[in-house]
Amino acid sequence: MRTEEVSWYSDGDRVSALWRTPDEGAGPYRAIVQGPGWLGLKDAKLYVRYHEALTAAGFAVLVFDYRGFGGSEGDRSVLSPARQLQDLRSAVTYLSSRDDVVPDGIGVFGSGGTGGGNAVLLASADRRVRAAVSQLPVADGADWLHRMRSEYEWLDFLASVEADRTDRVLTGKGRLVHPREEIMVPTQERRNTTVKADVDDKIPTAVAFAPAVEEILAYQPGSAFVDTPLLVIGIEGDATTPTDHAERIYANARGPRELIMQRHTTHYAAYDRYWEQVTPRIVAWFERHLGPAHLVVSTPAGEERIDAS
């Protein structure tokens, strides 16, 4: 796999990306775009093996840092799923501008929380995207944040958002918080995992509290209309991205669809435990629905539930 640093602009800010291509050949390539998952970065080691599998199958992969993250420009205090969707659409435009990309051969891969949700929203919003894979997605931001807390903690959390909103109106200032500690409530597994250790110390640690929470409360990939071929990957009994979120996204899909439900594992452990089983299914999904170079294959809607155990 060859890796090249590339960039483009999203609403005036330079976006930093990695362009990964097969070891041999010069294209044109069918291309997969990936915006990282919740607080993820483009150079996370976690993503490399997925990209190696995709490039080995002849695809190119474009993975980038959202504005305000990693090597990209933009306000570091802004955590905005809506802005991330804008960045994903700008990435599709960048791919469409490249001579070595098949225009009708663009797909999206999103993994983990809002990464999985953003893939669904992009597929819904942008007809240039011909196939999508959503791994461990968030379908409903308000429900996601609520389930991390007991009821009294949830009510206190909402009150703190309202207080911060008021402070911003009356004083022009508000709280800056660590998004992994004061917006998301990390599970014990998240605190102990080393899956994301290589990028954990590089993520934004001081984001504007109320604006970020308000956007996540309104975040609704589970209500998006998606007729693009969609593969959804979930985990039975997931404590980080609830199982029924993956099921809701799958149930709402109107085009060709497939659901892989992983059993006897946990959110972060699944990346290692099921990688060898799940990754070929991801590659096969893009092979089926993006087709060979210069050919787009259209198939009727289908339904399949797969238990990987």
Stockholm file with secondary structure:
# STOCKHOLM 1.0

chainA/1-309         MRTEEVSWYSDGDRVSALWRTPDEGAGPYRAIVQGPGWLGLKDAKLYVRYHEALTAAGFAVLVFDYRGFGGSEGDRSVLSPARQLQDLRSAVTYLSSRDDVVPDGIGVFGSGGTGGGNAVLLASADRRVRAAVSQLPVADGADWLHRMRSEYEWLDFLASVEADRTDRVLTGKGRLVHPREEIMVPTQERRNTTVKADVDDKIPTAVAFAPAVEEILAYQPGSAFVDTPLLVIGIEGDATTPTDHAERIYANARGPRELIMQRHTTHYAAYDRYWEQVTPRIVAWFERHLGPAHLVVSTPAGEERIDAS
#=GR chainA/1-309 SS CEEEEEEEEETTEEEEEEEEECSSCCCCEEEEEECCSTTCCTTCHHHHHHHHHHHHTTCEEEEECCTTSTTSCSCTTCCCHHHHHHHHHHHHHHHHHCTTEEEEEEEEEEEEEHHHHHHHHHHHHCTTCCEEEEEEECSCHHHHHHHTSCHHHHHHHHHHHHHHHHHHHHHSCCCEECIIIIISCCCHHHHHCCTTTTTGGGSCCCEEHHHHHHHHHTCCGGGCCCCSCEEEEEETTCSSSCHHHHHHHHHHCCSSEEEEEECSCCTTTHHHHTHHHHHHHHHHHHHHHHCSTTCCCCCCCCCCEEEEC
#=GC SS_cons         CEEEEEEEEETTEEEEEEEEECSSCCCCEEEEEECCSTTCCTTCHHHHHHHHHHHHTTCEEEEECCTTSTTSCSCTTCCCHHHHHHHHHHHHHHHHHCTTEEEEEEEEEEEEEHHHHHHHHHHHHCTTCCEEEEEEECSCHHHHHHHTSCHHHHHHHHHHHHHHHHHHHHHSCCCEECIIIIISCCCHHHHHCCTTTTTGGGSCCCEEHHHHHHHHHTCCGGGCCCCSCEEEEEETTCSSSCHHHHHHHHHHCCSSEEEEEECSCCTTTHHHHTHHHHHHHHHHHHHHHHCSTTCCCCCCCCCCEEEEC
//
